Amino acid sequence: MKSIYAPWRMAYIKGKKVEGCVFCKESVRDDQYVLLEGKTAFVMLNAYPYTNGHLMIIPYRHLGSLEFLLPEERLEMFDLVDISVRVLKEAMCPDGFNIGINLGRAAGAGIEDHIHIHVVPRWNGDTNFMSVVGGIRVIPDDILKCCEQIKCLFDKYRPEE
């Protein structure tokens, strides 16, 4: 039997749950995963990804629902989705993307009180027997390496001020 190691997951599984919002700068956000900061929103690498390069677009304001977004927040968030797709295409050459918002725990929101958009690169065959039979995801690359690989590309696609 082969062994698969994903040591970064243990911090999430056993780790102490922190007080505060992991997306709010003034709270407990981990800035090492922030890839691009806009005027009303930012792009962050998911610390517990579904696949390599799993990004999130997050408004700075702590909002739990779409209806509270201001028009400029909506526009910038979608612009950041576009930039994120361009960066991931260049850096990782995925075969496709899942882009979505999970509203509420029943819809799969892990953090339901701060809205965010997921941008998940996908490759043909990236869901194998481990996910189907074992209910386990295998992430084949180190998250900090992935962060370094794509962070520099965000400057290339940064919107003009």
C-alpha positions in Angstrom: 0.0 0.0 0.0 1.3 3.5 -0.9 1.3 6.3 1.6 0.3 9.8 0.8 1.5 12.7 3.1 -0.3 16.0 3.5 1.2 17.3 6.8 -0.3 20.8 6.5 -3.8 19.3 7.0 -3.0 18.3 10.6 -2.9 21.9 11.8 -6.5 22.3 10.5 -7.7 19.0 11.9 -6.2 19.2 15.4 -5.5 22.9 15.6 -7.1 25.2 18.1 -10.0 27.1 16.4 -9.1 30.7 16.5 -11.4 33.5 17.5 -12.1 36.1 14.8 -12.5 36.0 11.0 -9.7 34.4 9.0 -10.5 36.8 6.1 -10.5 40.1 8.1 -7.2 42.0 8.1 -7.8 43.4 11.6 -8.6 39.9 12.9 -6.6 36.7 12.3 -6.0 36.8 8.6 -2.7 35.1 7.5 -1.2 37.6 5.0 1.4 35.1 3.7 -1.4 33.7 1.5 -2.7 37.1 0.2 -1.8 37.4 -3.5 -3.4 40.7 -4.6 -5.0 43.5 -2.6 -7.5 45.7 -4.5 -9.5 48.7 -3.3 -12.5 46.8 -2.0 -11.5 43.1 -2.2 -8.5 40.8 -2.3 -7.3 37.5 -3.7 -6.1 34.9 -1.2 -4.8 31.3 -1.6 -7.0 28.8 0.2 -4.9 27.4 3.1 -7.0 24.2 2.9 -7.4 23.8 -0.9 -9.5 21.3 -2.9 -6.7 21.4 -5.6 -3.4 23.2 -6.1 -4.0 26.9 -6.8 -7.4 27.1 -5.1 -8.0 30.8 -4.7 -10.6 32.9 -3.0 -11.8 36.4 -3.8 -12.9 38.2 -0.6 -14.3 41.7 0.1 -12.6 43.6 2.9 -15.9 44.3 4.5 -17.1 41.5 6.8 -20.4 40.6 5.0 -22.4 37.4 5.1 -24.6 37.9 2.1 -24.6 39.0 -1.5 -27.3 41.6 -1.0 -25.0 43.7 1.3 -22.2 44.1 -1.4 -21.9 47.5 -2.8 -21.8 47.8 -6.6 -18.1 48.7 -6.6 -17.4 45.6 -4.5 -19.3 43.3 -6.9 -17.5 44.8 -9.9 -14.0 44.5 -8.3 -14.6 40.9 -7.1 -15.6 39.8 -10.6 -12.6 41.6 -12.1 -10.4 39.7 -9.5 -12.0 36.4 -10.6 -11.0 37.2 -14.2 -7.4 38.1 -13.1 -7.2 34.9 -11.0 -8.3 32.7 -13.9 -5.7 34.4 -16.2 -2.9 33.9 -13.6 -3.8 30.3 -13.0 -4.0 29.5 -16.7 -0.5 30.9 -17.2 1.1 29.4 -14.1 -0.6 26.0 -13.9 -2.3 25.2 -17.3 -5.5 23.7 -15.9 -8.0 22.1 -18.1 -10.9 24.0 -16.6 -12.2 25.9 -13.5 -14.9 25.7 -10.9 -15.9 29.2 -9.8 -18.6 29.6 -7.1 -20.0 31.0 -3.9 -21.3 28.8 -1.1 -24.0 30.6 0.7 -24.8 29.0 4.1 -23.5 25.9 5.8 -26.0 23.7 4.0 -24.4 24.8 0.7 -20.9 24.0 1.9 -19.8 27.3 3.3 -17.0 26.6 5.8 -16.9 30.3 6.7 -20.4 31.5 6.3 -20.3 35.0 7.8 -17.7 36.5 5.4 -18.8 36.0 1.8 -16.1 34.9 -0.8 -15.8 33.5 -4.3 -13.9 30.3 -4.9 -11.7 29.9 -8.0 -10.6 26.2 -8.3 -8.4 25.1 -11.1 -9.2 21.6 -12.4 -7.4 19.0 -14.5 -8.8 16.1 -16.4 -8.5 13.1 -14.0 -7.8 15.2 -10.9 -10.6 13.4 -9.0 -9.4 9.8 -8.6 -10.2 6.8 -6.5 -9.0 8.6 -3.3 -11.8 11.1 -3.5 -14.4 8.7 -4.8 -13.7 5.7 -2.5 -11.8 7.1 0.4 -13.3 10.6 0.7 -9.8 12.0 0.7 -8.3 14.7 -1.5 -4.7 14.5 -2.5 -2.9 17.8 -3.0 0.3 17.0 -4.9 2.2 20.3 -4.2 3.2 22.3 -1.2 1.0 25.3 -0.6 3.8 27.8 0.0 5.5 26.7 -3.3 2.2 27.2 -5.0 1.9 30.6 -3.5 5.4 31.6 -4.6 4.7 30.3 -8.1 1.6 32.4 -8.7 2.2 35.5 -6.5 4.5 37.2 -9.0 2.1 36.8 -11.8 -0.6 38.9 -10.1 1.6 42.0 -10.6 1.5 41.3 -14.3 -2.3 41.4 -14.3 -2.9 44.0 -11.6 -5.5 46.5 -12.7 -4.4 50.0 -13.5 -5.3 52.5 -10.7 
